[in-house]
Amino acid sequence: MSDKNSPATRYCYHCRTHHPVEEMKLLVTKTGSRWRCIKSIEAVKRSKEERDQYGRQVSAANQAEASGRARMLNKIQQGR
């Protein structure tokens, strides 16, 4: 049960995106507790090829998002 102050999503440190809380799991790491999506946790259990493919997909999505942000920033700066 969540109260009105808690977010409906959590940030996954692995894939660097927000996911619904139901798709997340709190893990204890060397640096403290971190949220990670169940999809990325399950990906670890697959074969090396499948893990590599999943990693490439996440990297491509992160790169596309960063490029989009850079283009938007460029447009804003050129408009000045």
TORLOGU-875336 format. One record per atom (N, C-alpha, C, O): residue number from 1; residue in one letter; atom name; x, y, z. Coordinates in Angstrom, 3 decimals, padded with zeros to 6 digits. Layout:
N
     i   aa   at          u          v          w
   NUM    a   CA          X          Y          Z
...
END
This chain:
80
     i   aa   at          u          v          w
     1    m    N    000.835   -001.172    000.000
     1    m   CA    000.000    000.000    000.000
     1    m    C    000.886    001.243    000.000
     1    m    O    001.835    001.318    000.781
     2    s    N    000.594    002.225   -000.865
     2    s   CA    001.417    003.422   -000.930
     2    s    C    000.610    004.635   -000.497
     2    s    O   -000.596    004.716   -000.732
     3    d    N    001.298    005.577    000.141
     3    d   CA    000.611    006.798    000.518
     3    d    C    000.748    007.823   -000.597
     3    d    O    001.412    007.565   -001.601
     4    k    N    000.130    008.973   -000.430
     4    k   CA    000.106    009.975   -001.489
     4    k    C    001.468    010.615   -001.721
     4    k    O    001.700    011.184   -002.788
     5    n    N    002.377    010.536   -000.748
     5    n   CA    003.689    011.158   -000.874
     5    n    C    004.712    010.265   -001.563
     5    n    O    005.745    010.756   -002.019
     6    s    N    004.451    008.976   -001.647
     6    s   CA    005.423    008.084   -002.276
     6    s    C    005.199    008.053   -003.795
     6    s    O    004.056    008.042   -004.251
     7    p    N    006.282    008.040   -004.575
     7    p   CA    006.134    008.062   -006.029
     7    p    C    005.590    006.739   -006.567
     7    p    O    005.783    005.686   -005.960
     8    a    N    004.915    006.804   -007.702
     8    a   CA    004.371    005.609   -008.334
     8    a    C    005.446    004.879   -009.124
     8    a    O    005.240    003.745   -009.559
     9    t    N    006.598    005.528   -009.313
     9    t   CA    007.707    004.913   -010.033
     9    t    C    008.972    005.026   -009.201
     9    t    O    009.059    005.821   -008.265
    10    r    N    009.943    004.215   -009.565
    10    r   CA    011.268    004.256   -008.944
    10    r    C    012.306    004.273   -010.062
    10    r    O    012.066    003.769   -011.159
    11    y    N    013.452    004.856   -009.767
    11    y   CA    014.555    004.942   -010.718
    11    y    C    015.404    003.684   -010.625
    11    y    O    015.864    003.318   -009.544
    12    c    N    015.610    003.022   -011.761
    12    c   CA    016.456    001.821   -011.813
    12    c    C    017.886    002.248   -012.119
    12    c    O    018.148    002.832   -013.171
    13    y    N    018.809    001.962   -011.211
    13    y   CA    020.193    002.370   -011.418
    13    y    C    020.847    001.570   -012.547
    13    y    O    021.871    001.995   -013.082
    14    h    N    020.285    000.440   -012.911
    14    h   CA    020.870   -000.382   -013.964
    14    h    C    020.542    000.166   -015.355
    14    h    O    021.442    000.403   -016.161
    15    c    N    019.265    000.365   -015.630
    15    c   CA    018.880    000.832   -016.968
    15    c    C    018.594    002.331   -017.010
    15    c    O    018.232    002.866   -018.058
    16    r    N    018.753    003.003   -015.883
    16    r   CA    018.662    004.459   -015.792
    16    r    C    017.333    005.024   -016.274
    16    r    O    017.291    006.075   -016.913
    17    t    N    016.263    004.328   -015.966
    17    t   CA    014.921    004.809   -016.288
    17    t    C    014.006    004.563   -015.096
    17    t    O    014.352    003.822   -014.176
    18    h    N    012.853    005.183   -015.125
    18    h   CA    011.860    004.974   -014.080
    18    h    C    010.921    003.852   -014.489
    18    h    O    010.532    003.745   -015.652
    19    h    N    010.563    003.024   -013.528
    19    h   CA    009.639    001.909   -013.731
    19    h    C    008.571    001.974   -012.638
    19    h    O    008.808    002.546   -011.575
    20    p    N    007.396    001.392   -012.894
    20    p   CA    006.396    001.296   -011.823
    20    p    C    006.978    000.535   -010.628
    20    p    O    007.773   -000.390   -010.792
    21    v    N    006.576    000.936   -009.447
    21    v   CA    007.095    000.337   -008.214
    21    v    C    006.918   -001.179   -008.215
    21    v    O    007.763   -001.904   -007.691
    22    e    N    005.812   -001.661   -008.808
    22    e   CA    005.549   -003.102   -008.825
    22    e    C    006.603   -003.882   -009.605
    22    e    O    006.756   -005.088   -009.408
    23    e    N    007.339   -003.191   -010.501
    23    e   CA    008.360   -003.848   -011.323
    23    e    C    009.759   -003.692   -010.739
    23    e    O    010.749   -004.021   -011.392
    24    m    N    009.840   -003.192   -009.517
    24    m   CA    011.136   -002.892   -008.917
    24    m    C    011.403   -003.745   -007.685
    24    m    O    010.489   -004.262   -007.043
    25    k    N    012.697   -003.872   -007.380
    25    k   CA    013.118   -004.590   -006.183
    25    k    C    014.262   -003.793   -005.551
    25    k    O    015.155   -003.314   -006.250
    26    l    N    014.225   -003.657   -004.240
    26    l   CA    015.266   -002.937   -003.520
    26    l    C    016.399   -003.907   -003.206
    26    l    O    016.191   -004.914   -002.529
    27    l    N    017.595   -003.601   -003.700
    27    l   CA    018.764   -004.453   -003.487
    27    l    C    019.760   -003.748   -002.582
    27    l    O    019.892   -002.525   -002.623
    28    v    N    020.454   -004.519   -001.770
    28    v   CA    021.500   -003.971   -000.908
    28    v    C    022.826   -004.150   -001.638
    28    v    O    023.189   -005.266   -002.011
    29    t    N    023.548   -003.048   -001.841
    29    t   CA    024.847   -003.077   -002.510
    29    t    C    025.924   -002.586   -001.546
    29    t    O    025.632   -002.233   -000.403
    30    k    N    027.171   -002.566   -002.016
    30    k   CA    028.267   -002.076   -001.181
    30    k    C    028.059   -000.628   -000.751
    30    k    O    028.461   -000.224    000.340
    31    t    N    027.420    000.149   -001.636
    31    t   CA    027.244    001.579   -001.365
    31    t    C    025.898    001.920   -000.740
    31    t    O    025.600    003.094   -000.517
    32    g    N    025.088    000.918   -000.456
    32    g   CA    023.783    001.151    000.159
    32    g    C    022.675    000.454   -000.613
    32    g    O    022.942   -000.379   -001.480
    33    s    N    021.449    000.790   -000.301
    33    s   CA    020.297    000.178   -000.961
    33    s    C    019.993    000.909   -002.265
    33    s    O    020.047    002.137   -002.326
    34    r    N    019.674    000.142   -003.306
    34    r   CA    019.353    000.714   -004.610
    34    r    C    018.185   -000.039   -005.215
    34    r    O    018.017   -001.238   -004.992
    35    w    N    017.377    000.683   -005.987
    35    w   CA    016.263    000.073   -006.696
    35    w    C    016.736   -000.437   -008.043
    35    w    O    017.503    000.228   -008.739
    36    r    N    016.274   -001.622   -008.402
    36    r   CA    016.608   -002.212   -009.703
    36    r    C    015.369   -002.920   -010.232
    36    r    O    014.642   -003.562   -009.475
    37    c    N    015.130   -002.800   -011.540
    37    c   CA    013.932   -003.418   -012.106
    37    c    C    014.102   -004.941   -012.183
    37    c    O    015.203   -005.455   -012.375
    38    i    N    013.002   -005.623   -012.029
    38    i   CA    012.999   -007.090   -012.045
    38    i    C    013.484   -007.603   -013.397
    38    i    O    014.151   -008.635   -013.467
    39    k    N    013.152   -006.884   -014.474
    39    k   CA    013.572   -007.293   -015.815
    39    k    C    015.102   -007.377   -015.899
    39    k    O    015.638   -008.330   -016.463
    40    s    N    015.798   -006.397   -015.347
    40    s   CA    017.264   -006.424   -015.395
    40    s    C    017.832   -007.509   -014.487
    40    s    O    018.870   -008.094   -014.796
    41    i    N    017.165   -007.780   -013.378
    41    i   CA    017.614   -008.844   -012.475
    41    i    C    017.465   -010.202   -013.159
    41    i    O    018.354   -011.050   -013.074
    42    e    N    016.335   -010.399   -013.837
    42    e   CA    016.107   -011.656   -014.556
    42    e    C    017.077   -011.818   -015.723
    42    e    O    017.460   -012.940   -016.056
    43    a    N    017.476   -010.713   -016.346
    43    a   CA    018.400   -010.777   -017.484
    43    a    C    019.743   -011.384   -017.082
    43    a    O    020.414   -012.008   -017.903
    44    v    N    020.133   -011.202   -015.828
    44    v   CA    021.403   -011.737   -015.331
    44    v    C    021.406   -013.260   -015.353
    44    v    O    022.462   -013.880   -015.484
    45    k    N    020.238   -013.857   -015.226
    45    k   CA    020.123   -015.315   -015.146
    45    k    C    020.169   -015.992   -016.515
    45    k    O    020.200   -017.220   -016.597
    46    r    N    020.173   -015.209   -017.577
    46    r   CA    020.158   -015.768   -018.938
    46    r    C    021.578   -016.064   -019.425
    46    r    O    022.557   -015.845   -018.711
    47    s    N    021.663   -016.562   -020.646
    47    s   CA    022.970   -016.874   -021.232
    47    s    C    023.753   -015.585   -021.503
    47    s    O    023.186   -014.492   -021.513
    48    k    N    025.050   -015.731   -021.720
    48    k   CA    025.903   -014.572   -021.979
    48    k    C    025.424   -013.793   -023.199
    48    k    O    025.404   -012.563   -023.171
    49    e    N    025.044   -014.477   -024.255
    49    e   CA    024.578   -013.810   -025.471
    49    e    C    023.312   -012.996   -025.205
    49    e    O    023.180   -011.866   -025.676
    50    e    N    022.381   -013.585   -024.443
    50    e   CA    021.140   -012.880   -024.120
    50    e    C    021.407   -011.676   -023.211
    50    e    O    020.790   -010.624   -023.376
    51    r    N    022.326   -011.830   -022.253
    51    r   CA    022.688   -010.706   -021.377
    51    r    C    023.326   -009.586   -022.180
    51    r    O    023.016   -008.411   -021.981
    52    d    N    024.228   -009.961   -023.099
    52    d   CA    024.879   -008.961   -023.936
    52    d    C    023.869   -008.224   -024.810
    52    d    O    023.956   -007.007   -024.976
    53    q    N    022.912   -008.963   -025.365
    53    q   CA    021.874   -008.342   -026.189
    53    q    C    021.042   -007.370   -025.358
    53    q    O    020.749   -006.261   -025.805
    54    y    N    020.664   -007.780   -024.157
    54    y   CA    019.897   -006.904   -023.267
    54    y    C    020.716   -005.648   -022.950
    54    y    O    020.180   -004.540   -022.965
    55    g    N    021.979   -005.812   -022.671
    55    g   CA    022.854   -004.672   -022.383
    55    g    C    022.958   -003.729   -023.557
    55    g    O    022.960   -002.511   -023.378
    56    r    N    023.044   -004.276   -024.764
    56    r   CA    023.096   -003.429   -025.963
    56    r    C    021.799   -002.646   -026.131
    56    r    O    021.823   -001.477   -026.517
    57    q    N    020.665   -003.286   -025.841
    57    q   CA    019.371   -002.599   -025.945
    57    q    C    019.291   -001.445   -024.948
    57    q    O    018.859   -000.346   -025.296
    58    v    N    019.703   -001.696   -023.723
    58    v   CA    019.671   -000.652   -022.699
    58    v    C    020.621    000.483   -023.085
    58    v    O    020.270    001.655   -022.956
    59    s    N    021.815    000.142   -023.556
    59    s   CA    022.780    001.163   -023.961
    59    s    C    022.253    002.000   -025.119
    59    s    O    022.413    003.220   -025.129
    60    a    N    021.627    001.350   -026.094
    60    a   CA    021.072    002.078   -027.235
    60    a    C    019.959    003.024   -026.793
    60    a    O    019.881    004.156   -027.272
    61    a    N    019.108    002.575   -025.894
    61    a   CA    018.026    003.434   -025.394
    61    a    C    018.602    004.625   -024.630
    61    a    O    018.136    005.751   -024.801
    62    n    N    019.601    004.389   -023.797
    62    n   CA    020.226    005.477   -023.052
    62    n    C    020.907    006.473   -023.992
    62    n    O    020.827    007.683   -023.785
    63    q    N    021.570    005.961   -025.017
    63    q   CA    022.256    006.821   -025.978
    63    q    C    021.251    007.661   -026.768
    63    q    O    021.481    008.847   -027.004
    64    a    N    020.139    007.050   -027.175
    64    a   CA    019.108    007.778   -027.912
    64    a    C    018.518    008.887   -027.045
    64    a    O    018.284    009.995   -027.526
    65    e    N    018.278    008.591   -025.771
    65    e   CA    017.737    009.606   -024.863
    65    e    C    018.722    010.758   -024.689
    65    e    O    018.319    011.922   -024.704
    66    a    N    020.002    010.450   -024.525
    66    a   CA    021.016    011.490   -024.355
    66    a    C    021.139    012.341   -025.619
    66    a    O    021.297    013.558   -025.530
    67    s    N    021.069    011.716   -026.785
    67    s   CA    021.139    012.458   -028.045
    67    s    C    019.945    013.394   -028.197
    67    s    O    020.089    014.532   -028.643
    68    g    N    018.777    012.908   -027.824
    68    g   CA    017.570    013.739   -027.886
    68    g    C    017.677    014.950   -026.978
    68    g    O    017.300    016.058   -027.358
    69    r    N    018.190    014.733   -025.779
    69    r   CA    018.377    015.852   -024.848
    69    r    C    019.382    016.853   -025.405
    69    r    O    019.185    018.063   -025.288
    70    a    N    020.459    016.356   -026.012
    70    a   CA    021.480    017.238   -026.573
    70    a    C    020.902    018.070   -027.723
    70    a    O    021.199    019.259   -027.840
    71    r    N    020.076    017.445   -028.572
    71    r   CA    019.444    018.178   -029.676
    71    r    C    018.523    019.269   -029.145
    71    r    O    018.519    020.390   -029.655
    72    m    N    017.741    018.936   -028.116
    72    m   CA    016.838    019.926   -027.524
    72    m    C    017.629    021.091   -026.938
    72    m    O    017.259    022.250   -027.126
    73    l    N    018.703    020.794   -026.238
    73    l   CA    019.537    021.829   -025.644
    73    l    C    020.144    022.703   -026.735
    73    l    O    020.212    023.924   -026.595
    74    n    N    020.586    022.073   -027.825
    74    n   CA    021.133    022.828   -028.957
    74    n    C    020.108    023.789   -029.531
    74    n    O    020.421    024.951   -029.790
    75    k    N    018.876    023.309   -029.734
    75    k   CA    017.807    024.139   -030.271
    75    k    C    017.526    025.332   -029.358
    75    k    O    017.345    026.458   -029.820
    76    i    N    017.495    025.061   -028.065
    76    i   CA    017.225    026.120   -027.086
    76    i    C    018.341    027.156   -027.126
    76    i    O    018.079    028.359   -027.113
    77    q    N    019.580    026.688   -027.175
    77    q   CA    020.715    027.607   -027.178
    77    q    C    020.796    028.404   -028.489
    77    q    O    021.217    029.561   -028.474
    78    q    N    020.408    027.817   -029.602
    78    q   CA    020.441    028.523   -030.883
    78    q    C    019.340    029.566   -030.971
    78    q    O    019.462    030.541   -031.712
    79    g    N    018.276    029.365   -030.225
    79    g   CA    017.158    030.290   -030.231
    79    g    C    017.433    031.587   -029.497
    79    g    O    016.660    032.539   -029.604
    80    r    N    018.511    031.632   -028.765
    80    r   CA    018.848    032.830   -027.975
    80    r    C    019.447    033.893   -028.809
    80    r    O    019.785    034.961   -028.299
END
